Amino acid sequence: QVQLVESGGGLVQAGGSLRLSCAASGGGFSSNAMGWYRQATGKQRDMVAVIGSGGSTNYADSVKGRFTISRDNAKNTVFLQMNSLKPEDTAVYYCNAKLWVGLRLGDYWGQGTQVTVSS
C-alpha cells in the first residue's frame, strides 16, 4: 500500500526556518509530480509549491523567494525548505504526490504536519 509520510513541522518564531520532508513508500510505483499544499484554520487548501519529475518547479506568489522545493527521485522524497517564515505561513502542510501504480496515475496525500509561526 502506497503511503506518504511527512516530517519536519513544528513551532518557530517569525523569521526562522523549517524543512519539511515527505517520503513515498510501499513499493510498486513511480513518481510523477510531487508537491506541498497548506490549509490554515477555516480556509481552503492551497498549493504552496510543486515539482515535476524532471525538476521543474512552481510556487505560490506568497512564498516565492522564501521557500524552496526539491526532490530526491531515488528515494521518492520531496522536501520543502522554508525560510523567513511569517505568522501567515501558519497552517497544516500536506504532501501530495502523483504516482503511477501499474497503469494508473493516482493522487496521494500525506497525513499533514502542523507548522506554527509565532510573531
Residue pairs with C-beta under 8 A, 6 or more apart in sequence:
1 26
2 24
2 25
2 26
2 28
2 29
2 99
2 101
2 106
2 108
3 24
3 25
3 26
3 108
4 22
4 23
4 24
4 25
4 95
4 96
4 97
4 108
4 109
4 110
4 111
5 22
5 23
5 25
5 110
5 111
6 20
6 21
6 22
6 93
6 94
6 95
6 110
6 111
6 112
6 113
7 20
7 21
7 22
7 113
8 18
8 19
8 20
8 21
8 113
9 18
9 20
9 93
9 113
9 114
9 115
10 18
10 114
10 115
10 116
11 116
11 117
11 118
12 18
12 85
12 115
12 116
12 117
12 118
13 117
13 118
14 85
14 86
14 87
14 117
14 118
14 119
15 84
15 85
16 85
16 117
17 81
17 82
17 83
17 84
17 85
18 82
18 85
18 115
19 79
19 80
19 81
19 82
20 36
20 79
20 80
20 82
20 93
20 95
20 113
20 115
21 77
21 78
21 79
22 34
22 36
22 77
22 78
22 79
22 95
22 97
22 110
23 75
23 76
23 77
24 31
24 34
24 76
24 77
24 97
24 99
24 108
25 76
28 101
28 102
29 76
29 99
29 100
29 101
30 99
30 100
31 53
31 73
31 76
31 97
31 98
31 99
31 100
32 52
32 53
32 97
32 98
32 99
32 100
32 105
33 50
33 51
33 52
33 53
33 97
33 98
34 50
34 51
34 71
34 78
34 95
34 96
34 97
34 98
35 47
35 48
35 49
35 50
35 51
35 69
35 78
35 95
35 96
35 97
36 47
36 48
36 49
36 50
36 69
36 78
36 80
36 93
36 94
36 95
36 96
37 45
37 46
37 47
37 48
37 93
37 94
37 96
38 45
38 46
38 48
38 89
38 91
38 92
38 93
38 94
38 115
39 45
39 46
39 91
39 92
39 94
39 112
40 90
40 91
40 92
41 91
43 91
45 94
46 60
47 58
47 60
48 59
48 60
48 63
48 67
48 80
48 93
49 57
49 58
49 59
49 60
49 63
49 67
49 68
49 69
49 80
50 57
50 58
50 69
50 96
51 57
51 58
51 69
51 70
51 71
51 78
53 73
55 71
57 69
59 67
59 69
62 88
63 82
63 89
66 82
66 83
66 84
66 85
67 80
67 81
67 82
67 83
68 80
68 81
68 83
69 78
69 79
69 80
69 81
70 78
70 79
70 81
71 77
71 78
71 79
72 78
72 79
76 97
78 95
78 97
80 93
82 89
82 115
85 115
85 117
86 117
87 117
87 118
87 119
88 117
89 115
89 117
90 115
90 116
90 117
91 115
92 112
92 113
92 114
92 115
93 112
93 113
93 114
93 115
94 109
94 110
94 112
95 109
95 110
96 107
96 108
96 109
96 110
97 107
97 108
98 105
98 106
98 107
98 108
99 105
99 106
99 108
100 106
